[in-house]
Amino acid sequence: MKRGVFVLRMKKMAPLAILILILGAALVAGCGGSDARLNIVGSTSVQPIAESLAEAFMKEHPGASINVQGGGSSAGIKAIADGTAGIGTSSRPLHPGEAKPGVAVTEIALDGIAVVVHPQNPVNGLTMEQLRAIFAGAITDWSALGGPKRPIVLVNREEGSGTRGAFAELVMGETKLAPKTLVQGSTGAVRQTVAGSPDAIGYISLAAADASVKILPMNGVICSVATVRAKQYPIVRPFLFIHQKEAGETVAEFLQYVLGEGQSLVVKEGLVAVK
């Protein structure tokens, strides 16, 4: 008798249970299943646009959860190799030893590395040769560049930074960076340091530049979206998403969004779209 009652109740509950399962399956399919939680780790230069893209994506996919962290380009590349993130971000190309089998690299934007000084600095431009000599320690006083007789304060990024790596490759070449510099751990920290020191010079993402610092033209070309797009500005680098080729559903959907609808956000953030 009890068994009959139990079966009857199950039969009555079956339609509701089926409905719940169907709705649950639809939700899972819409947000990428167990892959709906996505960690993005890496470049502090890429971090702001990655956060904006993640926020917009989650609004369209309420079941998705994307966590964006900094740490530097090398940390982002390592996170993919270690399997601790679904997407690693980098503001420099991968070195030969970093390109592991099964790993894909997707370019999401182009960025100019802006050379910045304090707004009150009277110097209005540099050549690439002068910039290289400054960061090599060969030019140490602003008076050599038409400025006041004051020592130049170099502001650098930390080892492993994609911005530093790109600057070293595109500006310094085989010339070593001067050892006597102020080292900062993020793009924002470099900007803040330069904004607070009349004698400082540093380099940051174009997207991070604001009125607190003054952008110096290089070889007579100002760093802007237009000159970066046209490849006229001499210090241009890619913003990269690094991921497994056999990526999960949420990673694949997010990448599709970034290279499609998300390119309008790339432009809005002051970067150059690649699509």
N, C-alpha and C positions, 0 to 999 in steps of 0.2 A: 504493500500500500504506500509506504513512504517512498519507495523507488519510483512508483508511478507519479506521485506528486512532484518529485524532483525533475523527472523527464518533462512533465507538463510545463513546469515553470521555465525550464530551459527553452522549450519550444516557444513559449510566449516572449521570452527575452531575446530570442535569436534575431528578429528583425532589427531591434535596437543595437544589439552587439555588432551586427553586420554593418549598420550605418556608421557606427563609431569607427570600425576598422577601415571603412571606405574613406571617411573624412581624414583619418589619421594617415592613410596611405597617400592621399592627395597632398596633405601638408608636407609630408616627408619628401615627396617627389618635387614639390615646389621649392624646397630650400636645400635640396642636395642630400637628403638622408642623413646618415650618421656623419657625413662629411660637411654638415651645415655649419660647424664651428671651424673657423679659419683663423690661423695666426699668421700675421705678416710682420717680419722682423728685418731691420737693416738700416739703410742710409737715413741720416737725419735730414738730408736735403730732400729725399723722396718722401719722407714721412708726412709732411703736410698735405700733399696731393693724394697720397695713399689714404689718409684719414678722410679726406673729402669724398673720394671715390667710394670708400667703404660705407660711409654714412648714407650716401645717396643710394647705393645698392641695397642696403638693409631696409630702406624705406620702401623699396619695390619688392623686397623679399623678406617679409616680417619674420620668417622662421630662421633666417640666417643670422649668425653671430660672428662678426669679424673684429679681431683685436689687432691693432696696429701699434708696433713698438719701434723705437730707434735702436741704437747700438753701434751703428756704422756699417758701411758696405761689406767689410770683411766678415762681420758678425752675421749679416744676412746671407752671404754666400755659404758660410759654415753651417748655418741653421738648416739649409736645404741638404747639405751633405750629411748632417747628423740626423735629419728627419724630425727636427723639433719645430719646424714651421712649414706651412703649406706654400707660402710664397716668401722668398727672400728679396730684398730690394737693394739695388746698387746704383751708385751714380758714377761708376766707372766700368769699363769692360772687364771681363774676367781674365785673369792671368792664365797661361796655359795649364798650370798645375791645378787650377780651380775648376776647370771645365770637366766635371765628372761624367761618366757614361750615364745615360738616361736622364740627364738634366737639360732643360730647355731654357732659352733666354728670350724674353719678349720685350721689345722696346716700346715704351708707352708714351714717351715725350722726349723733346730735346730741351736742353737748358744751357744758358750762357753762364759762365763763371764771371761774376762782376767783381772788379777790383775797386775796393771802397776805402775812402778816407773820411776824416772828420769834415763836416760841412764848411767849417771855417778855413780849411786848408786851401791856400791860394793856387796850388798846382792844379792845372786844368787838363792834364793828359800825360800819358807816358807812351813810349815805344815798347815793344815786346823786349827789346834788348835792355832797356832801362829797368823794366820790371824784373827781368831775370837777374840783373846785377844787384837790385835792391834785396831780393830774397836770397841771394847767394852771399850777401854781406859785403859786396864790393862797393856799393854806394850806401853810405851810412848816415848822411846828413841831407836834410831837405834843401839846403842851400845849393847843392850840386844839381838840383832840378828846378831852380828858379824860386824856391820857397825860402822861408826864414832859416837862419842858422840855428837849427835845432836837430837833435839826433832822431833818426827814424826808428819808430817802434814797430817791429814786425809782429804780426798776429797770425799764427798758423793753426791748422787743424792737427788733431792727434794722428799718430800712426794708425793705419787701418781705415782711416776716413776715405771715402770715395772721392770727396771734394779735393782732399790733399793729393790723392793718387792721380786724379785727372790734372790738377794744377802742375804737379811734378812732371807728368808726361808731356802736357801741351805747352807749358811755359819753360820749365827748367831743362828738359831734355837730359843730357848727360851731366849737367851742372848740379851739384849737391845744394840742398837747402842749408842756409846758415844755421848753426846750432843754437845761437843766442836768439830765441824768439819766445813770445808768449804763446803757449799752446792751449787751445780751447777745444772742448769736447763736442761742440755742436755748432751748426750754422748760426743759430740765434745768439749764442755766446760770443762768437766772433763779431757779429754786428753790434752787440751791446758794448763790447770792449772798444771797438773803433769809435762808436758814437760818443764814448766817454773820454776819449784821449785825443787831443788835437794833433799829436805827433804820430798817431798810429796809421798803419795800412794793413789791410787784410783782403780776403777774397771769400765771396759767398755766392750762393745760388741767386740768379737774377730774380727768381720768384720771392726770395726773402728780403730783397732790398726795399727800403722805405726811406722816408724823408729824414730819418735820424742819421743817415750816412750819405756821402756824395760818391756817385759812380764816376770813375775816371775813364775817358775814352782810351782805347788801346790802338796805336797806329792810326789815330784820327777817327776811329769808329767807336761810337757809343754802344754799350751793351743794351740791346732792346729786343723785343720779340721779333720785330721786322728784320733786324740785322742777323739775329740768330737763325731765323727761318731761311734767309738768303745765303747763309754761311759766309757773310761778310765779316762778322765779328770773329776774331781769331781764337777765342777760347770757348769752344762749344763741346758739350758732352751729352751722352744719352742718359735717360732715366730708365732703369731696367727692372723688370720683374723676373725673378729666377724661380723655376718650379720644375717638378718632375714632368717628363714627357707624358707619362701615363697619369695625369692628374685626376683627382677626384672630381665629382660632379660640381661641387661648389666652386672649386678653383677654376674649372673650365667655364662655368657660367659667369664668374666674376671677370675673368680675362676677356670674355666675349663682350661683356658690358663696358669694360674699360676701353677697349679698342673700337667700340661703337658709340653708344650714347654718351659714355664717359669722356670722350674727347672734347666735348663742349666745356666740361669742368676743367680739363687741362688748360684750355685757353683762358678760362675765367681766372685761374690761379696764376696767370702770367707766364705760362710755359708755352712751348710750341708743340702743336698737335702733330702726330705722325700719321694720322688717317684723315 
